[in-house]
Amino acid sequence: MVDACSALLADGGWVVIGLLTLSVGLWSVVVLRFEHLHRDEPVLRRFLMEGAHVVRVDGDSSSRLDRLAKRASHRLRRYRRFLRALVAAAPLLGLFGTVDGMIETFASLHGPSWRWRPEETLAGGISRALLTTQLGLVIGVPGLLAARFLDRREMEVRRRLLEARASLGARTDAS
């Protein structure tokens, strides 16, 4: 395993370090968002408690209930933009590695230069280009699937929040 990781780092160059760091960050944010959305009870419970208090104290207060629902809905979106940015960055960083590998390939065709290293050959440049592209996609595509799953979960919790808002609004209309 250690040999495979060191070979990956050696073959992919500095872009692989960035991709692996991005991968750790991406999956950390996925776990944070998953935990946040699957512990939706505190968000809903807090809204219901605050909403019941508003109804009890103010009576007809649909604007305050709307503000509370909007605040709770905003809490559900936590980490969403950051996760989407990381998912988008993975293939782009892989593409950056592709460009770096192709530059290395063309430099090796030109012959030795001030930047030339023995491992920089035609095959080495193409290998680096393909490896970083593949790694960017291997990180980005599952991240995209996880983000979609979490977005669906957010919509489900938001639907429950709107139902709770409607039930509190019905209580104010009935009073």
ROBALUM-969654 format. One record per atom (N, C-alpha, C): x, y, z. Coordinates in steps of 0.2 Angstrom, whole numbers, plus 5000, padded with zeros to 4 digits. Atoms other than C-alpha are relative to their C-alpha. Layout:
<recs>
XYZ
...
</recs>
This chain:
<recs>
500449945000
500050005000
500450065000
499549944999
501450125005
500450014993
499750005006
502350074989
499650034994
500449975005
500850114978
499950075001
500149934999
500550284986
500750044998
499349965002
502450334984
500050004993
500050005007
502350274966
499550054997
500549955003
500750374963
500350075001
499749944999
501650524971
500550024995
499449995005
503150504960
499850004993
500250005007
502250474944
499550064999
500449945001
500950614946
500350065002
499749944998
502050744953
499650045005
500349954995
501550894963
499250005000
500749995001
499750894956
499649945004
500350064996
499350724965
500050025007
500049984993
499850804982
499450055000
500649955000
498550944978
499349964999
500650045001
497250814972
499849965006
500150044993
497450704988
499850045005
500249954995
497350854999
499350024999
500749985001
495750914990
499549945001
500450064998
495050734992
499949995007
500150004993
495350735010
499550065002
500549954999
494450905011
499349994998
500750015003
493050855000
499649955004
500350054996
492650695010
499950025007
500149984994
492850785026
499350055000
500649965001
491450915020
499449964999
500650045001
490350775014
499849975007
500250034994
490450695031
499750055005
500349954996
490050855040
499350024998
500649985003
488650895028
499549945002
500450064998
487950715031
499850005007
500249994993
488050735049
499550055002
500449944999
487250905049
499349984997
500750015002
485750845038
499749945003
500350064997
485550675046
499850015008
500249984993
485350765063
499650064999
500449955002
483950865056
499550025006
500449994995
482950845072
500150075004
499949934997
483850995081
499750064996
500249955004
483451105067
499250015000
500750005000
481651055066
499750025007
500249994993
481451045085
500150085002
499949934998
482151225087
499550044997
500549965003
481051295074
499349995003
500650014997
479551215082
499950035007
500049974994
479951275099
500050084999
500049935001
480351455093
499350024997
500749995003
478751445082
499450005005
500550014995
477651385096
500050065005
500049944995
478251525107
499850064996
500349945004
477951655093
499350005000
500850015000
476151585091
499750025007
500349994993
475851585110
500050085002
499949934997
476551765113
499750054995
500349955004
476051855097
499449994996
500750015004
474551765090
500149994993
499950005007
474451805072
500750034998
499449985001
476251815067
500349974994
499750045006
476551735050
500650034998
499349985002
477951855046
500649985004
499550034996
478951805061
500149934999
500050075002
478551625057
500449994994
499750015006
479151645040
500850025001
499349994999
480751725046
500449945004
499750054996
481051585058
500149944995
499950065005
480751455044
500650024995
499449985005
481951555032
500749995004
499450014996
483251545046
500249935000
499950074999
483051365049
500249974993
499850025007
483151335030
500750024998
499349975001
484751435029
500549955003
499650054997
485451315042
500149944997
500050075004
485051165031
500550014995
499549995006
486151235017
500750005002
499450004998
487651235028
500549954996
499550045003
489251175019
499849984992
500250025007
488351155002
500450034995
499649975005
489251284992
500749985000
499350024999
490951234999
500149934997
500050075003
490551054994
500050004993
500149995007
490051104977
500750034997
499449975002
491651204975
500649955000
499550055000
492751064980
499949944995
500150055005
491850944968
500250024993
499949975006
492051064954
500850004999
499249985001
493951094958
500449934999
499650065001
494450904958
500149994992
499850015007
494250884939
500450054997
499649945003
494951054935
500849995002
499350014998
496551014946
500349944996
499850065004
496650844936
500250034993
499949975007
496550944920
500750045000
499449964999
497951064927
500649954999
499450055000
499050904929
500049974993
500050025007
498550854911
500550054996
499649955003
499251014905
500750005002
499350014998
500850994915
500349944997
499850065003
501050824909
500250014992
499949995007
500850874891
500650054999
499549965001
502051014893
500749965001
499450044999
503350894900
500149954994
500050045006
502950784885
500450034994
499749955005
503350924873
500750025001
499349984998
504850974882
500549944999
499650055001
505550804881
500149994992
499950005007
505350804862
500550054998
499649955002
506250964861
500849985002
499350024998
507750884870
500250035007
499949984993
508650924886
500050085001
500049934999
508351094893
500250015007
499849994993
508751184909
499549975005
500550034995
507151104917
500049924999
500050075002
507550924910
500349965006
499850054995
507650784923
500049934996
500050065003
508050604918
499349974999
500750035000
506250544922
499550034995
500449965005
505550674910
500149974993
500050025007
505250574894
499350004997
500749995003
503850564882
499549955003
500550044996
503050414891
499950035007
500149984993
503350494908
499550065000
500449945001
502450654902
499349984999
500750025001
500950564895
499749965006
500250034994
500850454910
499850045005
500249954995
500750604921
499450034998
500649975002
499450684911
499449955001
500650044999
498350534911
499849985007
500150014993
498650494929
499650055004
500349944997
498150664935
499350014998
500650005002
496650664924
499549955003
500450054997
496050504930
499950015007
500149994993
496350544948
499550065002
500549954999
495350704946
499349984999
500750035001
493850614939
499849955006
500150054995
494050474952
499850045007
500249964994
493950604966
499350044999
500649955001
492650724958
499349964999
500650045002
491350594951
499649985007
500450024994
490950514968
499850055005
500249944997
491050684976
499350034998
500749975003
489650744964
499449955002
500550054998
488650584968
499850015007
500249994992
488750614987
499750075001
500349935000
488350804984
499349994998
500750015002
486750754975
499649965005
500450044995
486250624988
499950055006
500149954995
486450765001
499650054999
500549955002
485550884991
499349985000
500750035000
484050764990
499850005007
500250004993
484150745009
499850075003
500249934998
484150935011
499350024998
500749995002
482550945001
499549965004
500450034996
481750815011
499950035007
500049964994
482150905027
499650065000
500449945001
481551065020
499349994999
500750025001
479950985015
499749995007
500350014993
479650935033
500050065004
500049944997
480151105039
499450044997
500549965003
478851185027
499349975003
500650024997
477551065034
499950025007
500149974993
477951115052
499850075000
500249935001
477851295046
499250014999
500749995001
476151265039
499549985006
500450024994
475551175054
499950055006
500049954995
476051315065
499650064998
500449955003
475251435053
499249995001
500650024999
473651335054
499750015007
500249994993
473651355073
499850075001
500149934999
473751545072
499350024996
500749985004
472251545059
499449975005
500550034996
471251435071
499950035006
500149974993
471551535087
499550064999
</recs>
